Amino acid sequence: MQIDMTNEERGVLIRWKNYSDTYRLVRMKAEAIAYAARGVGLDIIMEMVERAEKTVRKWLSQWRRRRLSSVVTGHAVGRNAAKLRRAQKEEREEIFNKPPSEAGAWAELWDVPAP
């Protein structure tokens, strides 16, 4: 299953595929679409990106309609938006292990008076 692609689009897809900070789903879509543009068979593409035929066909169909915008998925961004990075978790633990005054809080947030 072959699709058309400009050299500029190919360059963008290759960069997205190779950057480790790109979401995994975006990397897989970029790889599948780049393979299809080179005439690689659907069965090989499915094997390389470890996705079902229906999924790969959907990605290629979306590419034909929306080009590069089809590769960037909205839900991949939202899924990780609320997760803290390791440094943020360490900072949080450091703050919570201090009394409120040392942590920069002006109220006794950690202390709740008994009823």
Phi and psi in radians as a Rosetta constraint file:
Dihedral C 1 N 2 CA 2 C 2 CIRCULARHARMONIC -1.817 0.35
Dihedral N 2 CA 2 C 2 N 3 CIRCULARHARMONIC 2.537 0.35
Dihedral C 2 N 3 CA 3 C 3 CIRCULARHARMONIC -2.248 0.35
Dihedral N 3 CA 3 C 3 N 4 CIRCULARHARMONIC 2.805 0.35
Dihedral C 3 N 4 CA 4 C 4 CIRCULARHARMONIC -1.615 0.35
Dihedral N 4 CA 4 C 4 N 5 CIRCULARHARMONIC 2.692 0.35
Dihedral C 4 N 5 CA 5 C 5 CIRCULARHARMONIC -2.827 0.35
Dihedral N 5 CA 5 C 5 N 6 CIRCULARHARMONIC 2.446 0.35
Dihedral C 5 N 6 CA 6 C 6 CIRCULARHARMONIC -1.457 0.35
Dihedral N 6 CA 6 C 6 N 7 CIRCULARHARMONIC 2.862 0.35
Dihedral C 6 N 7 CA 7 C 7 CIRCULARHARMONIC -1.089 0.35
Dihedral N 7 CA 7 C 7 N 8 CIRCULARHARMONIC -0.650 0.35
Dihedral C 7 N 8 CA 8 C 8 CIRCULARHARMONIC -1.116 0.35
Dihedral N 8 CA 8 C 8 N 9 CIRCULARHARMONIC -0.786 0.35
Dihedral C 8 N 9 CA 9 C 9 CIRCULARHARMONIC -1.084 0.35
Dihedral N 9 CA 9 C 9 N 10 CIRCULARHARMONIC -0.712 0.35
Dihedral C 9 N 10 CA 10 C 10 CIRCULARHARMONIC -1.050 0.35
Dihedral N 10 CA 10 C 10 N 11 CIRCULARHARMONIC -0.759 0.35
Dihedral C 10 N 11 CA 11 C 11 CIRCULARHARMONIC -1.070 0.35
Dihedral N 11 CA 11 C 11 N 12 CIRCULARHARMONIC -0.744 0.35
Dihedral C 11 N 12 CA 12 C 12 CIRCULARHARMONIC -1.112 0.35
Dihedral N 12 CA 12 C 12 N 13 CIRCULARHARMONIC -0.800 0.35
Dihedral C 12 N 13 CA 13 C 13 CIRCULARHARMONIC -1.078 0.35
Dihedral N 13 CA 13 C 13 N 14 CIRCULARHARMONIC -0.722 0.35
Dihedral C 13 N 14 CA 14 C 14 CIRCULARHARMONIC -1.115 0.35
Dihedral N 14 CA 14 C 14 N 15 CIRCULARHARMONIC -0.731 0.35
Dihedral C 14 N 15 CA 15 C 15 CIRCULARHARMONIC -1.096 0.35
Dihedral N 15 CA 15 C 15 N 16 CIRCULARHARMONIC -0.792 0.35
Dihedral C 15 N 16 CA 16 C 16 CIRCULARHARMONIC -1.075 0.35
Dihedral N 16 CA 16 C 16 N 17 CIRCULARHARMONIC -0.680 0.35
Dihedral C 16 N 17 CA 17 C 17 CIRCULARHARMONIC -1.158 0.35
Dihedral N 17 CA 17 C 17 N 18 CIRCULARHARMONIC -0.612 0.35
Dihedral C 17 N 18 CA 18 C 18 CIRCULARHARMONIC -1.570 0.35
Dihedral N 18 CA 18 C 18 N 19 CIRCULARHARMONIC -0.340 0.35
Dihedral C 18 N 19 CA 19 C 19 CIRCULARHARMONIC -1.363 0.35
Dihedral N 19 CA 19 C 19 N 20 CIRCULARHARMONIC 2.215 0.35
Dihedral C 19 N 20 CA 20 C 20 CIRCULARHARMONIC -1.251 0.35
Dihedral N 20 CA 20 C 20 N 21 CIRCULARHARMONIC -0.380 0.35
Dihedral C 20 N 21 CA 21 C 21 CIRCULARHARMONIC -1.499 0.35
Dihedral N 21 CA 21 C 21 N 22 CIRCULARHARMONIC -0.037 0.35
Dihedral C 21 N 22 CA 22 C 22 CIRCULARHARMONIC -1.350 0.35
Dihedral N 22 CA 22 C 22 N 23 CIRCULARHARMONIC 2.468 0.35
Dihedral C 22 N 23 CA 23 C 23 CIRCULARHARMONIC -1.002 0.35
Dihedral N 23 CA 23 C 23 N 24 CIRCULARHARMONIC 2.510 0.35
Dihedral C 23 N 24 CA 24 C 24 CIRCULARHARMONIC -0.986 0.35
Dihedral N 24 CA 24 C 24 N 25 CIRCULARHARMONIC -0.741 0.35
Dihedral C 24 N 25 CA 25 C 25 CIRCULARHARMONIC -1.093 0.35
Dihedral N 25 CA 25 C 25 N 26 CIRCULARHARMONIC -0.706 0.35
Dihedral C 25 N 26 CA 26 C 26 CIRCULARHARMONIC -1.126 0.35
Dihedral N 26 CA 26 C 26 N 27 CIRCULARHARMONIC -0.736 0.35
Dihedral C 26 N 27 CA 27 C 27 CIRCULARHARMONIC -1.070 0.35
Dihedral N 27 CA 27 C 27 N 28 CIRCULARHARMONIC -0.744 0.35
Dihedral C 27 N 28 CA 28 C 28 CIRCULARHARMONIC -1.139 0.35
Dihedral N 28 CA 28 C 28 N 29 CIRCULARHARMONIC -0.768 0.35
Dihedral C 28 N 29 CA 29 C 29 CIRCULARHARMONIC -1.080 0.35
Dihedral N 29 CA 29 C 29 N 30 CIRCULARHARMONIC -0.785 0.35
Dihedral C 29 N 30 CA 30 C 30 CIRCULARHARMONIC -1.040 0.35
Dihedral N 30 CA 30 C 30 N 31 CIRCULARHARMONIC -0.755 0.35
Dihedral C 30 N 31 CA 31 C 31 CIRCULARHARMONIC -1.117 0.35
Dihedral N 31 CA 31 C 31 N 32 CIRCULARHARMONIC -0.812 0.35
Dihedral C 31 N 32 CA 32 C 32 CIRCULARHARMONIC -1.068 0.35
Dihedral N 32 CA 32 C 32 N 33 CIRCULARHARMONIC -0.764 0.35
Dihedral C 32 N 33 CA 33 C 33 CIRCULARHARMONIC -1.199 0.35
Dihedral N 33 CA 33 C 33 N 34 CIRCULARHARMONIC -0.703 0.35
Dihedral C 33 N 34 CA 34 C 34 CIRCULARHARMONIC -1.094 0.35
Dihedral N 34 CA 34 C 34 N 35 CIRCULARHARMONIC -0.733 0.35
Dihedral C 34 N 35 CA 35 C 35 CIRCULARHARMONIC -1.071 0.35
Dihedral N 35 CA 35 C 35 N 36 CIRCULARHARMONIC -0.798 0.35
Dihedral C 35 N 36 CA 36 C 36 CIRCULARHARMONIC -1.071 0.35
Dihedral N 36 CA 36 C 36 N 37 CIRCULARHARMONIC -0.655 0.35
Dihedral C 36 N 37 CA 37 C 37 CIRCULARHARMONIC -1.143 0.35
Dihedral N 37 CA 37 C 37 N 38 CIRCULARHARMONIC -0.445 0.35
Dihedral C 37 N 38 CA 38 C 38 CIRCULARHARMONIC -1.575 0.35
Dihedral N 38 CA 38 C 38 N 39 CIRCULARHARMONIC 0.041 0.35
Dihedral C 38 N 39 CA 39 C 39 CIRCULARHARMONIC 1.495 0.35
Dihedral N 39 CA 39 C 39 N 40 CIRCULARHARMONIC 0.243 0.35
Dihedral C 39 N 40 CA 40 C 40 CIRCULARHARMONIC -1.202 0.35
Dihedral N 40 CA 40 C 40 N 41 CIRCULARHARMONIC 2.455 0.35
Dihedral C 40 N 41 CA 41 C 41 CIRCULARHARMONIC -1.169 0.35
Dihedral N 41 CA 41 C 41 N 42 CIRCULARHARMONIC 2.651 0.35
Dihedral C 41 N 42 CA 42 C 42 CIRCULARHARMONIC -1.033 0.35
Dihedral N 42 CA 42 C 42 N 43 CIRCULARHARMONIC -0.681 0.35
Dihedral C 42 N 43 CA 43 C 43 CIRCULARHARMONIC -1.096 0.35
Dihedral N 43 CA 43 C 43 N 44 CIRCULARHARMONIC -0.665 0.35
Dihedral C 43 N 44 CA 44 C 44 CIRCULARHARMONIC -1.253 0.35
Dihedral N 44 CA 44 C 44 N 45 CIRCULARHARMONIC -0.725 0.35
Dihedral C 44 N 45 CA 45 C 45 CIRCULARHARMONIC -1.037 0.35
Dihedral N 45 CA 45 C 45 N 46 CIRCULARHARMONIC -0.794 0.35
Dihedral C 45 N 46 CA 46 C 46 CIRCULARHARMONIC -1.013 0.35
Dihedral N 46 CA 46 C 46 N 47 CIRCULARHARMONIC -0.723 0.35
Dihedral C 46 N 47 CA 47 C 47 CIRCULARHARMONIC -1.170 0.35
Dihedral N 47 CA 47 C 47 N 48 CIRCULARHARMONIC -0.741 0.35
Dihedral C 47 N 48 CA 48 C 48 CIRCULARHARMONIC -1.181 0.35
Dihedral N 48 CA 48 C 48 N 49 CIRCULARHARMONIC -0.670 0.35
Dihedral C 48 N 49 CA 49 C 49 CIRCULARHARMONIC -1.721 0.35
Dihedral N 49 CA 49 C 49 N 50 CIRCULARHARMONIC -0.016 0.35
Dihedral C 49 N 50 CA 50 C 50 CIRCULARHARMONIC 0.957 0.35
Dihedral N 50 CA 50 C 50 N 51 CIRCULARHARMONIC 0.886 0.35
Dihedral C 50 N 51 CA 51 C 51 CIRCULARHARMONIC -2.341 0.35
Dihedral N 51 CA 51 C 51 N 52 CIRCULARHARMONIC 2.736 0.35
Dihedral C 51 N 52 CA 52 C 52 CIRCULARHARMONIC -1.228 0.35
Dihedral N 52 CA 52 C 52 N 53 CIRCULARHARMONIC 2.763 0.35
Dihedral C 52 N 53 CA 53 C 53 CIRCULARHARMONIC -0.977 0.35
Dihedral N 53 CA 53 C 53 N 54 CIRCULARHARMONIC -0.777 0.35
Dihedral C 53 N 54 CA 54 C 54 CIRCULARHARMONIC -1.004 0.35
Dihedral N 54 CA 54 C 54 N 55 CIRCULARHARMONIC -0.732 0.35
Dihedral C 54 N 55 CA 55 C 55 CIRCULARHARMONIC -1.142 0.35
Dihedral N 55 CA 55 C 55 N 56 CIRCULARHARMONIC -0.822 0.35
Dihedral C 55 N 56 CA 56 C 56 CIRCULARHARMONIC -1.131 0.35
Dihedral N 56 CA 56 C 56 N 57 CIRCULARHARMONIC -0.734 0.35
Dihedral C 56 N 57 CA 57 C 57 CIRCULARHARMONIC -1.048 0.35
Dihedral N 57 CA 57 C 57 N 58 CIRCULARHARMONIC -0.701 0.35
Dihedral C 57 N 58 CA 58 C 58 CIRCULARHARMONIC -1.085 0.35
Dihedral N 58 CA 58 C 58 N 59 CIRCULARHARMONIC -0.793 0.35
Dihedral C 58 N 59 CA 59 C 59 CIRCULARHARMONIC -1.033 0.35
Dihedral N 59 CA 59 C 59 N 60 CIRCULARHARMONIC -0.759 0.35
Dihedral C 59 N 60 CA 60 C 60 CIRCULARHARMONIC -1.195 0.35
Dihedral N 60 CA 60 C 60 N 61 CIRCULARHARMONIC -0.660 0.35
Dihedral C 60 N 61 CA 61 C 61 CIRCULARHARMONIC -1.119 0.35
Dihedral N 61 CA 61 C 61 N 62 CIRCULARHARMONIC -0.751 0.35
Dihedral C 61 N 62 CA 62 C 62 CIRCULARHARMONIC -1.107 0.35
Dihedral N 62 CA 62 C 62 N 63 CIRCULARHARMONIC -0.657 0.35
Dihedral C 62 N 63 CA 63 C 63 CIRCULARHARMONIC -1.044 0.35
Dihedral N 63 CA 63 C 63 N 64 CIRCULARHARMONIC -0.771 0.35
Dihedral C 63 N 64 CA 64 C 64 CIRCULARHARMONIC -1.066 0.35
Dihedral N 64 CA 64 C 64 N 65 CIRCULARHARMONIC -0.600 0.35
Dihedral C 64 N 65 CA 65 C 65 CIRCULARHARMONIC -1.494 0.35
Dihedral N 65 CA 65 C 65 N 66 CIRCULARHARMONIC -0.721 0.35
Dihedral C 65 N 66 CA 66 C 66 CIRCULARHARMONIC -2.114 0.35
Dihedral N 66 CA 66 C 66 N 67 CIRCULARHARMONIC -0.025 0.35
Dihedral C 66 N 67 CA 67 C 67 CIRCULARHARMONIC 0.973 0.35
Dihedral N 67 CA 67 C 67 N 68 CIRCULARHARMONIC -2.314 0.35
Dihedral C 67 N 68 CA 68 C 68 CIRCULARHARMONIC -1.054 0.35
Dihedral N 68 CA 68 C 68 N 69 CIRCULARHARMONIC -0.572 0.35
Dihedral C 68 N 69 CA 69 C 69 CIRCULARHARMONIC -1.131 0.35
Dihedral N 69 CA 69 C 69 N 70 CIRCULARHARMONIC -0.353 0.35
Dihedral C 69 N 70 CA 70 C 70 CIRCULARHARMONIC -1.276 0.35
Dihedral N 70 CA 70 C 70 N 71 CIRCULARHARMONIC -0.344 0.35
Dihedral C 70 N 71 CA 71 C 71 CIRCULARHARMONIC -1.414 0.35
Dihedral N 71 CA 71 C 71 N 72 CIRCULARHARMONIC -0.635 0.35
Dihedral C 71 N 72 CA 72 C 72 CIRCULARHARMONIC -1.449 0.35
Dihedral N 72 CA 72 C 72 N 73 CIRCULARHARMONIC 2.043 0.35
Dihedral C 72 N 73 CA 73 C 73 CIRCULARHARMONIC -1.747 0.35
Dihedral N 73 CA 73 C 73 N 74 CIRCULARHARMONIC 2.418 0.35
Dihedral C 73 N 74 CA 74 C 74 CIRCULARHARMONIC -1.194 0.35
Dihedral N 74 CA 74 C 74 N 75 CIRCULARHARMONIC -0.704 0.35
Dihedral C 74 N 75 CA 75 C 75 CIRCULARHARMONIC -1.248 0.35
Dihedral N 75 CA 75 C 75 N 76 CIRCULARHARMONIC -0.429 0.35
Dihedral C 75 N 76 CA 76 C 76 CIRCULARHARMONIC -1.147 0.35
Dihedral N 76 CA 76 C 76 N 77 CIRCULARHARMONIC -0.645 0.35
Dihedral C 76 N 77 CA 77 C 77 CIRCULARHARMONIC -1.215 0.35
Dihedral N 77 CA 77 C 77 N 78 CIRCULARHARMONIC -0.815 0.35
Dihedral C 77 N 78 CA 78 C 78 CIRCULARHARMONIC -1.141 0.35
Dihedral N 78 CA 78 C 78 N 79 CIRCULARHARMONIC -0.552 0.35
Dihedral C 78 N 79 CA 79 C 79 CIRCULARHARMONIC -1.087 0.35
Dihedral N 79 CA 79 C 79 N 80 CIRCULARHARMONIC -0.635 0.35
Dihedral C 79 N 80 CA 80 C 80 CIRCULARHARMONIC -1.802 0.35
Dihedral N 80 CA 80 C 80 N 81 CIRCULARHARMONIC -0.008 0.35
Dihedral C 80 N 81 CA 81 C 81 CIRCULARHARMONIC -1.088 0.35
Dihedral N 81 CA 81 C 81 N 82 CIRCULARHARMONIC -0.617 0.35
Dihedral C 81 N 82 CA 82 C 82 CIRCULARHARMONIC -1.555 0.35
Dihedral N 82 CA 82 C 82 N 83 CIRCULARHARMONIC -0.067 0.35
Dihedral C 82 N 83 CA 83 C 83 CIRCULARHARMONIC -1.443 0.35
Dihedral N 83 CA 83 C 83 N 84 CIRCULARHARMONIC 2.363 0.35
Dihedral C 83 N 84 CA 84 C 84 CIRCULARHARMONIC -1.443 0.35
Dihedral N 84 CA 84 C 84 N 85 CIRCULARHARMONIC 2.519 0.35
Dihedral C 84 N 85 CA 85 C 85 CIRCULARHARMONIC -1.300 0.35
Dihedral N 85 CA 85 C 85 N 86 CIRCULARHARMONIC 2.862 0.35
Dihedral C 85 N 86 CA 86 C 86 CIRCULARHARMONIC -0.978 0.35
Dihedral N 86 CA 86 C 86 N 87 CIRCULARHARMONIC -0.782 0.35
Dihedral C 86 N 87 CA 87 C 87 CIRCULARHARMONIC -1.100 0.35
Dihedral N 87 CA 87 C 87 N 88 CIRCULARHARMONIC -0.651 0.35
Dihedral C 87 N 88 CA 88 C 88 CIRCULARHARMONIC -1.173 0.35
Dihedral N 88 CA 88 C 88 N 89 CIRCULARHARMONIC -0.680 0.35
Dihedral C 88 N 89 CA 89 C 89 CIRCULARHARMONIC -1.113 0.35
Dihedral N 89 CA 89 C 89 N 90 CIRCULARHARMONIC -0.740 0.35
Dihedral C 89 N 90 CA 90 C 90 CIRCULARHARMONIC -1.117 0.35
Dihedral N 90 CA 90 C 90 N 91 CIRCULARHARMONIC -0.726 0.35
Dihedral C 90 N 91 CA 91 C 91 CIRCULARHARMONIC -1.103 0.35
Dihedral N 91 CA 91 C 91 N 92 CIRCULARHARMONIC -0.734 0.35
Dihedral C 91 N 92 CA 92 C 92 CIRCULARHARMONIC -1.052 0.35
Dihedral N 92 CA 92 C 92 N 93 CIRCULARHARMONIC -0.813 0.35
Dihedral C 92 N 93 CA 93 C 93 CIRCULARHARMONIC -1.082 0.35
Dihedral N 93 CA 93 C 93 N 94 CIRCULARHARMONIC -0.720 0.35
Dihedral C 93 N 94 CA 94 C 94 CIRCULARHARMONIC -1.072 0.35
Dihedral N 94 CA 94 C 94 N 95 CIRCULARHARMONIC -0.755 0.35
Dihedral C 94 N 95 CA 95 C 95 CIRCULARHARMONIC -1.167 0.35
Dihedral N 95 CA 95 C 95 N 96 CIRCULARHARMONIC -0.787 0.35
Dihedral C 95 N 96 CA 96 C 96 CIRCULARHARMONIC -1.203 0.35
Dihedral N 96 CA 96 C 96 N 97 CIRCULARHARMONIC -0.355 0.35
Dihedral C 96 N 97 CA 97 C 97 CIRCULARHARMONIC -1.489 0.35
Dihedral N 97 CA 97 C 97 N 98 CIRCULARHARMONIC -0.032 0.35
Dihedral C 97 N 98 CA 98 C 98 CIRCULARHARMONIC -1.805 0.35
Dihedral N 98 CA 98 C 98 N 99 CIRCULARHARMONIC 2.725 0.35
Dihedral C 98 N 99 CA 99 C 99 CIRCULARHARMONIC -1.128 0.35
Dihedral N 99 CA 99 C 99 N 100 CIRCULARHARMONIC 2.716 0.35
Dihedral C 99 N 100 CA 100 C 100 CIRCULARHARMONIC -0.949 0.35
Dihedral N 100 CA 100 C 100 N 101 CIRCULARHARMONIC -0.707 0.35
Dihedral C 100 N 101 CA 101 C 101 CIRCULARHARMONIC -1.120 0.35
Dihedral N 101 CA 101 C 101 N 102 CIRCULARHARMONIC -0.656 0.35
Dihedral C 101 N 102 CA 102 C 102 CIRCULARHARMONIC -1.306 0.35
Dihedral N 102 CA 102 C 102 N 103 CIRCULARHARMONIC -0.437 0.35
Dihedral C 102 N 103 CA 103 C 103 CIRCULARHARMONIC -1.481 0.35
Dihedral N 103 CA 103 C 103 N 104 CIRCULARHARMONIC -0.057 0.35
Dihedral C 103 N 104 CA 104 C 104 CIRCULARHARMONIC 1.634 0.35
Dihedral N 104 CA 104 C 104 N 105 CIRCULARHARMONIC 0.137 0.35
Dihedral C 104 N 105 CA 105 C 105 CIRCULARHARMONIC -1.530 0.35
Dihedral N 105 CA 105 C 105 N 106 CIRCULARHARMONIC 2.388 0.35
Dihedral C 105 N 106 CA 106 C 106 CIRCULARHARMONIC -1.604 0.35
Dihedral N 106 CA 106 C 106 N 107 CIRCULARHARMONIC -0.037 0.35
Dihedral C 106 N 107 CA 107 C 107 CIRCULARHARMONIC -2.178 0.35
Dihedral N 107 CA 107 C 107 N 108 CIRCULARHARMONIC 2.775 0.35
Dihedral C 107 N 108 CA 108 C 108 CIRCULARHARMONIC -1.409 0.35
Dihedral N 108 CA 108 C 108 N 109 CIRCULARHARMONIC 1.244 0.35
Dihedral C 108 N 109 CA 109 C 109 CIRCULARHARMONIC -1.177 0.35
Dihedral N 109 CA 109 C 109 N 110 CIRCULARHARMONIC -0.534 0.35
Dihedral C 109 N 110 CA 110 C 110 CIRCULARHARMONIC -1.455 0.35
Dihedral N 110 CA 110 C 110 N 111 CIRCULARHARMONIC -0.357 0.35
Dihedral C 110 N 111 CA 111 C 111 CIRCULARHARMONIC -1.773 0.35
Dihedral N 111 CA 111 C 111 N 112 CIRCULARHARMONIC 2.237 0.35
Dihedral C 111 N 112 CA 112 C 112 CIRCULARHARMONIC -2.070 0.35
Dihedral N 112 CA 112 C 112 N 113 CIRCULARHARMONIC 2.118 0.35
Dihedral C 112 N 113 CA 113 C 113 CIRCULARHARMONIC -1.144 0.35
Dihedral N 113 CA 113 C 113 N 114 CIRCULARHARMONIC 2.558 0.35
Dihedral C 113 N 114 CA 114 C 114 CIRCULARHARMONIC -1.267 0.35
Dihedral N 114 CA 114 C 114 N 115 CIRCULARHARMONIC 2.567 0.35
